[in-house]
């Protein structure tokens, strides 16, 4: 029997190693492809042609021939898909143009019915007909500024124009929308022309209103034809020394989120042997840029300093894109369709998983409370279900290895990839023996932890096609650990530390157990907070206290008020050190941690704190899922605080058999509770944490020995503070650290 257990454990380890090798191999292949890119920033003179509602699905050889030739001419334009969403509702053209003006997400004026107001007229240019290229004023400018009171980012229109004016350069706006982008804080534009002529294109910076794509039908095709013809007339006037940036400034009409077109052609692209994708440090995602990067790009092109209010970074050229324009258009359009598919199903997936767990565990607890003994097939079914649910968090990231988004039917492919990955990931866990109780949770948490560590070290590439990953459409985060990943990662790290400590305590090595908790915790905090990896500052504030709770318990040290204050101070100090280190980097390379330090120095940090607090509080109104999460969290807190009084008998048995289970649960609940407060995800972060934790707890409870030992208190895991515990030899006869004999001969399903 022992040989069989060892054989199965060896197969499980080998299988898990294969999965990790696939992660590393996939990342290495993508990184190798990325490293072939030659990054060269765009320089003046720059002509920006902005088009409202232009998406990659609109670029076709027969429909937009001039823009199509921009992709094929010479070395071919560098191309990217741009996040342009700046408000929560349907997009208006003014939203994008005001965002260019402010360097932050902005909102255009709406009517009382929520309809888009037309762009204001421009008056006062030259001789009065807009042809003179002289100073002009944007009409109703005060209304545009007042409309920003609805924006949660408190943008200040006119920052781009002000920065260019202070640089003492020359910039021209052509068309009313372009005047909005280049207007100074008082609504004036230094040079304005209503039409395109050679004189208007002489400045180092020219921004052109290229029109707006209308909603649907023949009107849409006609508008695309006009836009393409206009862009062609502009391109004919430009010489080879000018860089042109064709930029979609809003989503297409209709309210469905889309990524917009972004194309750059000029000396930077002509100097390459092959066409390139656009890249930017604000996304770290080859081929994905942001509308808010365009103002930073313009200022960088003329060498002007960037205002602190800007949240973008200069766009540059990255790795090679497909030489075939049809393939390029398809792949960049697929970024939109992939993200649309993920957003369509991500919420439902979380709801189904959370509801399934709630019903499954609730039924088990009710059955136990009524004194009923489940039938063998029922217990086996429960164990199998808990096992599959326990590997789900790792599977939602590993499913990216299947490259499901290349399938013709993405919806079916997504679910098929998830089910396939679940089955593959469950194999090593199923092969493991059921005893001791912490061995399977250790393996599951180690797999999840390892996958996310490797992914963080290689650019979080698995996140991009994961239901738990970031959204390029909505643009909250593009790299590192988002709130959902932090919840999964922190729970996996704490369960791994607690299970590893139990394994070492079982062998009589308590000091080594304490060291293991410290090492795993340090690695987890470092991976989560470091700007080049997890880039999650708020996560460190929540994870460090959880590690401390577990570490103190394993070491046998009482957690006093003084020690709590010390832990909190250490968490703040560690996070502050990482944020300052990030702030010391160049402004374009900073993550949100470094930008927060800059906000603190300029007295603007409170706006960010207030906005995130509002998000967190608003999450409590998230409906049944949020309310159910809060209820389960409260029940778990009471259960862990007073075991034996409120906990079910199976959990009492698990607490007796797993000596570090109670402090592990306390650590996880501490991290989830603090994380819900310091992150803008609020109670939703706890939801992700619980769907990661509860299957492991359920699996442990189902396999706990059904003895009748007193359950009024769990076994002690700490020694008196004045006498630290010494290492001891393992107990004879297979006896565990708690005095219970481990049943290693049982062959329950793993």
N, C-alpha and C positions, 0 to 999 in steps of 0.2 A: 504493500500500500504506500509506503514511504517512497519507494522508487517510482511508482506511478505518479505520485504528487510532484516529485522532482521533475519528472519528464514533462508533465503538463505545464509546470511553472517555467521550464526552459523554453518550451514552445511559445508560451505567452510572451516571455521576454524577447524572443527572437522576432515574433510578429510585431510587437510594439516598436522594436528597433527598425524594422522595415518601414513602418509608417513614418517614423521620424526621418529616416533617410530619404523618403519620398518628399517630405517637406523641404529638407535641405537641398535636395537635387533640383526641385522645382524653383526654389528661390535662387539658387546659383545660376540656373539657366537664364532667368529673367535679369539678374544682376549683370551677367556677362553681356547680355544684349544691350543693357543700359550703358555699360562702360564704353561701348563703342561710339557714343555720342560725343560731339565736340561743342561744348557750350560757349556760345559767343553772344554777348548782349546786343540788343538793338541800339543803334545810334542815330542821331539827327543827321539830315532832316527826316522827319517822320510825318506821314500823312495817315490819319486815322479815319476810316470810313465806317461810321456806325450805322447799323441797320436794326431796327426794332423787329423782333420776331423771327430772325433768320436762324434756321436750324440746319443740321447736316443733311436731313432728309430732303431739303430743298435744293441741294447742289447736285445738278444733273447736267450732262453734256448737252442735251436737247432743250433744257429748261433755263439754265443759267450759263450760257457758253463762255462769257467773259470770265466769270469766277472759276469756271472749270479749267480754262486755259491758265489761270493763275496757279493752279495746282500742277499743271503739266509743263509750263514753260520753263526753259533753262533747267536748273536743278530742281525746280518745283518749290512752291511755297511751303514753309513750315506750317503745320496744322495742329490744331488742338480743339478740344471740346471745352466750352467755358460755362462755369456756373454763373448764372445771371439772376437767380431768385434773390430778391431783396426784401420782400414782404411776405406775409403769410397767405394772402389771398391771390386773386387773379392779377396778373401783371399789367401795368400800364407803361406806355413808352416813357413817360416822365420819370418813372422809378429808376430806370437804367441811366438816363442822362443825368439826373440829380445825383445818383451814386458816383458817377464819374466826377462830377463837380466837387462832391464832399469827400471822396475817398473812403466812404463808409456806406453801408446799406441805407438807402433812403426811400422815401415814399412820396409819390406824386399826389397832387390834389385829387380828391374824389367828390362827386356830388352827394347829396343826401341819400340817394339810392345806392351809393357805392360804385357808380359808373365813373370811368376815367374822364377827367377833364382834359380838353385839348391843350396842347402846348401853347404858351403865350406867344404873342407876336413880338418882333424885335423892331425897335424904332431908333431913329437918330443916326443911322449910318451914312456917312458921306453926304451926298446931295439929297438924301431923303428917300431914294429908291433902293437903297441897300447895295449899290454897285460901287461905292467909293472906297471900300476897304477902310473906313474910318471908325471912330469910336461909336458904339451903339449901346442901347440899354434893353434889357429883357423886361418885357411888360409883366405886370402882376408878380414881380419878384417877391414882394412881401408875402403873397399867398403861398408861393413855393417854399419860402422859409418857414412860414407858419405851419405848413403841412407836415413838417418834420416832428411836430409835437406828438404825432401818432406813432413815430418810429421809436422802438425801444433802445436804439443806439445813440440817440441825440446827435445826429449828424449836423454839420455846418456847411451848407452849400456855399461854394465860392472858394474853397480851400485850394483847389487845383489852380484856378486863375490867379489867386493871390500869390501862390508859390512861384508861378511862372513870371508874374509881374515883378516880384522882388528879385528874381534872378536877372532882371533887365534884359530879357530876351525879346523875341518877336513871335507872336502866336496869332493865328487867324482862325476864326470860326466861320464856317460856310453853312448857312441854313439855321433856322430857329432852334432846333434841338441842340446843335453844336454850340450855339451861343449860350445855352443853359450850362453846358459842360465847362466852357471856358470863362464864364462870368466870374467876376470878382465878388467879394462879400456884399458889395453894394448893388450888384446886379448889372454893372457896366462891363462891356467887352472892349478891349483895346482895339482890335481890328475885326471888322465883320463885313461879310459879303453875302448877298443872297444867292449869288450864282458862282459857278466855277470859272475862273479865268487864270491866265498865267501869272498875273500880278498877285492873285490871292494865294498862290502856291509857293511864294518865295520865302516864307518864314521857316525857321527850323521846326516849328510845330504847326500843323494844320489839322483841324478836326472838322469833318464833313458830315452833315446830316444826310445819310444815304436813303432815307425813306422808311416805310413801315410795311411789313407783310400783313395783309388783311386776313380775315378769319378762315374762310373756306371757299370752295367752289371755284368758278371761273374768275371771280374777283381776286382770289389768291394767286392764280396763275398769271393774271395780268399785272398784279403788283410785283411779282417776282421778275417778270419781263422788264418792267420799268426800272426796278432796282438794278438789275444786271446791266441794262443799257447805260444807266447813269454811272455805275461803277466802271464800265468799260471806257466811257468818255474821260473819266478821271485818270485811269491807268494810262491812257494814250498820251496824256500831258506830262507824265512823270519820266524823268531820266533814270539811268541805271544807278545813280548814286543816292536815290531816295528810297527809304524803307516805307512800305505801305502795310498797314495793319487793317484788315477787314474784320470787324468785330460785331457780332450780334450783341445787342444791349439789353434785350428782354427776351422772355420766353415767347413762343408763338401764341397767338390768340387762342382762347378756348379754356385756359385754366389748367391744362395738363402740364406738369413739370417737364421741361426739356432742357438739355444743354445746348448752348448756342455755338455758332460758327466762330472760330478764331483762326485767322490765316495771316502769316507774315511773309513778305517777299521783299528782297532788296539785296544789298551787298553781303549781308550776313548769310543769306541762303545761297547766293550765287557762288560764294567761296567754297561751298561744300561739294563733295563728289556725289553725294546722295541726298535726297530730301529728308527733312527732319520732322520730328514731333516737337511741339512746344513743351516747355517744362518751366516750373517755377518752384521756388523753395517754400511757398506758402501751401502747396499741395503735396510736394514730393511724389507726384503721380504723373508719370510720363504720359503726355497727351491730354492732361486735364489742367486747365488754368481757371482763373476767376475774373469776372468783370472788374472786381476791385483791384486786380493787379495792373490794369491798364493805366490808371493815374500814376502809379509808381513807375511804370515802364516809361511813360512820357517824361517824367521828371528825370529819370536816370539817363534818358537819351540825350538830354541837353545839359546834364551835369548839375541840375538844381537840387538843393537839399529837400528831403521829404518831410512834410509836416508830421508831427507825432500822432496826429489823429488818423493818419492813413493806416489801413490794416492789410495792405497788399505788399507785393514784392515784385521786382522787375522780371518781366517775362524774358526768357532766353531760349536758345535752341538746344534740344536734347538729342536723344538717340534717333537713329534712322527710322523713318516710317516706310511703309510699302511704296515702291516706286509707281505701282499701278494706282492711279487716282480712284478708280472704282473700289479697290480694296480699302484704300484709306478712308473714303467716305463711309463705306460699310462699317469698318471697325470703329470709327469715331461715333457713328450713329448708334453702334451697338453698346457703347458706354451708357447712353440714355436708356435704351430698351432693357439692358441688364438691370440698371438701377430701378427702373419702373417695375420690373418683375419682382425684385427684392422687396421694394416698399409695398407692393400689392399683397405679399404673403407674409412678410416678417411679423406684422402685428397679429395675424391669425395664428401663425405658428406659436408665438409666445402664449396667446390666449388658450390654444388647444393644449399645450404642454402644461400650463399652470392649472387649467381646469381638470385635466386628467389626473394630475397629482393630487389636487384637492379632493376629488371624488374618491380616488383609490385609497389614499391614506385615511381620509375621513371614515370610509367604510370599514377599514381595518381596525381603527380605534374603537368605533362603535361596536364592532363584533367582539373585540376584546373586553370592552366594558360590560357587555352582556354575559360574559362568561362562556361564550361559545368557542368551541375548538374548531378551527378551520380544517376542512378536509385536505388530505395530502395534495390533491391536484390544485386546490385553491392556493395553498401555500407555495407550491411550485410556480404557479402562474404569477403570483404576487412577486416572487423573487425574480423571475424572468423580466417582468415589467419594470421593476425597480432597477435591474441591471441595465436594461436598454435606456431608460431615462437617465441613468447616471453617466453614460457615455455621450449623451446628446450634446452637451456643451462643447466637447472636443470635436464632435462630428460636424457641427455647423461651421467650423473653420476648415477642417480637413476636406469637406466636400468641394472646396475650391480647386483641389487637385484634379478633379474630374473634368474641369473646364466646361461645365454644363452650359454656359452661355453661348457656346458655339453651336448648340443643337438647334434645329429649325423651330421646334416648339419649346420655348423657354420655360413656360409654366410647368409642363410635364417633366421637362428635364431637371428643373430645380428639385422637385419632390422626388424624382427618381434618384438623383445624386445624393440627396439626404438619406433616403432609405438604404441605398447601397453602402454609403459611408457608415451608417449606424450598424449595419450588419458586419462590416469589416472591422470596425473599431470594437465591437462587442466580443469578438473572438478571443483576444488575449485575456479579457476579463473573465469570460466564461470558463476558460481553461484553468484559472487559478483555484486552488483549494479554498474551502470556506473558512478554515481555521488557521490562525487566530482571527478574530472578528475584524481587526483593523487592516488585515492584509489586502483585501480587495479594495477598500477605500484608498489605501496607500497607492495601489497600482493605478486606479482611475485618476486620482488627483495628480500623480506623477506624470501620467500621460498628458493630461490637460495642461499642466504646468509647463512641461517640456515643449509641447507644441507651441504654446504662446510665447515662451522665451525665445525659441528659435525664430518664430515669426517676427517678434520685435527686433531681433538682431539683424534680420534680413529685410527690414522695411515694411513690415506688416502687410505683405502681399496677399496672404490668405484672407485678410479682412475684406478685400475689395469685392469679393463675390460671395460673401457670407451674410445670412439674414441678421446676424448680430453685428455686422460691420458698419462702416461709415457710409454716408450717402453723398455722392457727388452732386446730385440734383439739389439737395437742400443746403449743402455746404457747411454744416456745423463743424465737421472734422474730416480730414482726409487721411491722416496718418496717425500712428501711435495708438494708444489704448483709449477708446471712447468709454463712456460710462458703463455700457453693457459689458464690454470686455473686461473692464476693471473689476466688476462684480464677479464675473466668472473666474478671473485670474486670482483675485484675492482669496476667494473661498477655496480654490484649488490649493493655493499656497498654504493656507492655514490648516486645512485638512491634511495635507502632505506633512506639515510640520508636526501636527498632533499624532498622526499615525506613526511617523518615524520615531517620535519620542516614545510611544508605547512599545514599539519593537525593541528599542534600546533598553527601556526600563525592564521589559520582560527578560532581557539578558543580564540584568543587574548593573546597568551602566547609566545611572541617572545623570551624572555629570555630562556624559556624552550626549544624552538626550537633550539636556539644556543647551549644549553647544549646537546640536542639530537644529533646534528651533531658532537659535540666533542666526545661524548661517543661512538657513532657508528664508527667514524673514529679511535678512539683509539683501540677499539676492533678489527677492520679490520687490522690495522697496526700490532698489537700484534700477531694476528693469522697468518698473512702472513709472518712475519719476524722471529718469534721464532723458534729456531733450532729444537725443538721437534715437531713442528706443521707444519707450512707452509714452513719453512726453505728457504725463498726467500728474500735474502738481497736486490737485485736490485729492488724488488717490493716496499720496503719501501721508497726508494729514489723517486719513482714515485707517490706513493699513498699519502704520507704526503702533498705534494704541492696541490694535488687535494682536499684533505679534508680542507686545509687552504683556498683555493679559495672559497669553498662553505661556510665555517664557517664565514669568513669575510663578505660575502654578506648577510648572514642571520642575522648576528649581526649588520649590518649597518655600518661596518668599511671600509673605503676606502683602497684599496690595493695599497700602494705606493711602490716605489723602495726599500726603507729601509725595509719595511715589507717583500717584496719578498726575499731580501737577508737574513733576519732573518729566514724566513720559510725554505729556502734552507739550511742554516746552521743547523737548528734544524733537518732537515731530515738526513743530513750527520751525525750529532752527535748521533741521535737515532740509525741509522743503525750501526755506528761504535761501539756503546755500546753493541749491540747485538752480533756483530762479535767478539769483544774482550771477551765477556762472553763465547762464543762458543770456542774461542781459549784457554781459561783457562782450558777446559776439557781435558782429556787424548787424545793423538793424534789419537788413533783409533776410538774415539767417535765423532770427529769433523765433522761438515758438511763443505760444500764448503766455508761458511763464515769464519770459524776458519782457514781453510787452506789458505784462501786469506790473513788473517792477518800474517800468517807465511811467505807467499810469500813476503809480504811487508817488513817484518823484514829482509829477506834474499836478498832483492833487485831483486826479480824475478816477481813482480806483473805486471810490464809493459807488459810482454809477454802475460799474461792472458787478460789484457785490450786490447791490440792490436788484439788478436785473436777474442775476442768478437766484437770489433768494425768492424772487417772485415766481420764477419757473418752478423751484422746488415746492413752494406752497401750492402752486397751481396743480401740481401732480396729484395732490390729494383729491382733486375733483375729477380724477380720471376714470370714474365709473366702477363697476363691480370688481374689475381686476385690481385696481388700486385699493379698494376697501377690503377685498379679501386678503390682499397682501398685508395690510395693516393689522387685520385680525389674526392672521397666522403668526406674524411677528410678535404680537402681544402674547399669544398663547405660548410661543417658544420661550419668551423671556420669563414668564411665570414658571414654566416647566423647568427651565434650567436653574432658576433661582431657588425653587422649592421642590427638588426631585423627591419622589415618593409620596408627596402630598397631592400633587396635581398631575404627575406624569403617568402614562399607562405602564402596566407591568412589564411589557416587552422592552420599553426604554430603560426601566430600572435594571432589568437583567443585562442590557447592553452596557449600562454605566458600570455595573459590577465587573463585567468581563473585559471592558476596554478602559484601562485606568486613566487615560487622558481625554476621554470623550467629552466629559463635562466642560473642562477648560477650553477644549477645542470649540465646542458650541458657543461658549461665552465669548471667545475671541471673534468668531464669525459674526455673531450678533452685534458685538461692539463695532466692528468695522462697517457692517452694513448700516447700522444706525447713524454713525458719524458720517459715512459716505452720503447718506440721504440728505444730510444737513448741509455739507460743504460743497456738494455737487448740484448742478442745476437739474439733474434728472429726478431728484427727490425720491418718492416712494417707488418709482419704477426701477431704480437701482436695486432696491431691496428685492423686487420681484425676480430679477435676474440672479441675484445671490441665492434666493431660496430655491429656485428651480435647479440650481447647481448642487446645493447642500442636501435638500430633503431626500432625493433618491438614495444617497449614500447612508443617511440616517435610517431610512426605511429598510434598506438591505441589511444593515447591521442589526436592527431590531428583529427582523424576520429570522435571522440566524442565531440570535442570542439564545444561550441555554435556558430552558424553561425550568429553572430551579426556584425554590420558594424561600430564598434567603431574605432577611429583613431588608426592606427597601426604603426605610425612612431617611437614609442618607447614603450617598455614593462613597466608594472607598477613597480615603485621603490620598491626595497626590502631592501634598506639601509637608515638609518637616518644620519644626519650630524655627523661627527666623534666627535665633541665636545659636542654633546648632545645625549647620548645613548637612544635608544627607551625604553619606559616603557611598562610594561604589561598593557593590556586593556581588557575590557569586550567584549564578542562577540557582533557583530552588530545584531540588531533586524531584525526579518522578514526573517531569513535565508540568509542574505546578507554576501558575502564573504569578505575577507580582502581587496580585490581590488575594492570593490563597486559593483561587478557583482552579481546578485542574482543566487544562485545555484538552478538548476532545479533537485530537488530530486525525482520528480514523474515520470521521464522518464524511460521507461523500455526497453532500447536498450539491445541487446545481450551483455553479459559481456565478 
